[in-house]
Amino acid sequence: MKKFTCVADIGNLKEAVQEALEVKRDRFAYTHLGKNKTLLMLFFNSSLRTRLSTQKAAMNLGMNVMVLDVNQGAWKLETERGVIMDGDKPEHLLEAIPVMGSYCDIIGIRSFAQFRDKAEDYEERILEQFMRYSGRPVFSMEAATRHPLQSFADLITIEEYKTVARPKVVLTWAPHPKALPQAVPNSFAEWMNAADYDFVITHPEGYELDPQFVGHAKVEYDQRKAFEGADFIYAKNWAAYVDPNYGKVLSTDRSWTVDSEKMALTNNAYFMHCLPVRRNMIVTDDVIESERSLVIPEAANREISATVVLKRLLENL
Ligand code: CP
């Protein structure tokens, strides 16, 4: 594997899940692969799980790890070409990228949607520039439009807990006070479509996702109807994608909060969320604390998805 930014990069999903389960049985089986290799993790945005799980994955593989919080301690970076740099940003990304590439073997990037310009976000300009100018394999630690390490961990978790070959998986919008990117729901939809589950997306009108990610999912505007017979409920908030409301919060309607009354409509479904989660906005305390909540094993599988991705990148250096 030369890069990891979307589901297509991982290839056959059944093989990827088998490899993940093998890695999970012995996560130190490939420590030789990372000897004298350095991972640089670059964060333009905050993180708890991605930071720790990816660093742990690199250590599982015997790698050295460097972590840079771009907005804390590094020079402020200009990202636009052609800008007269007389403001507060003393360094341009076009010099910074190859410099950083010269210090490492693999680069992971976290760079969220800015919500300034939809085209800029959906063209993944930051990630693309790293792939073009770093000279190193690049993987996404959540970019503007996708979060593939999360989605791979979600897939592994569903495969571990499902009791039928083709479970009903429901992605539900839930309320949140601030505008959040579409990266997690886009990516989850992309991976669920690729896995060919019985996949349903439910959200209030106005929260339609980019059709390229919706794919062959059924879109159901009635959340209760969507929950009927579900085996997995995956909750997430996202801001509007459709123009002219791109990046806006259109609703904080708490009738969309996932609660035990709605979970009772399902086929005793498991509850999933990528975390961090705002309790009693996205999901009630009793649902997230219930025995059907998978949020902790799901987060633990982030170490496994990252180990598989780094292993494959190392194998192709
Ligand atoms: N789910 C996830 O990516 O968590 P962090 O933002 O804490 O990394």
Boltz pocket constraint, residues with backbone or C-beta under 6 A from the ligand:
constraints:
  - pocket:
      binder: B
      contacts: [[A, 46], [A, 47], [A, 48], [A, 49], [A, 50], [A, 51], [A, 141], [A, 142], [A, 150], [A, 274], [A, 275], [A, 276]]
      max_distance: 6.0
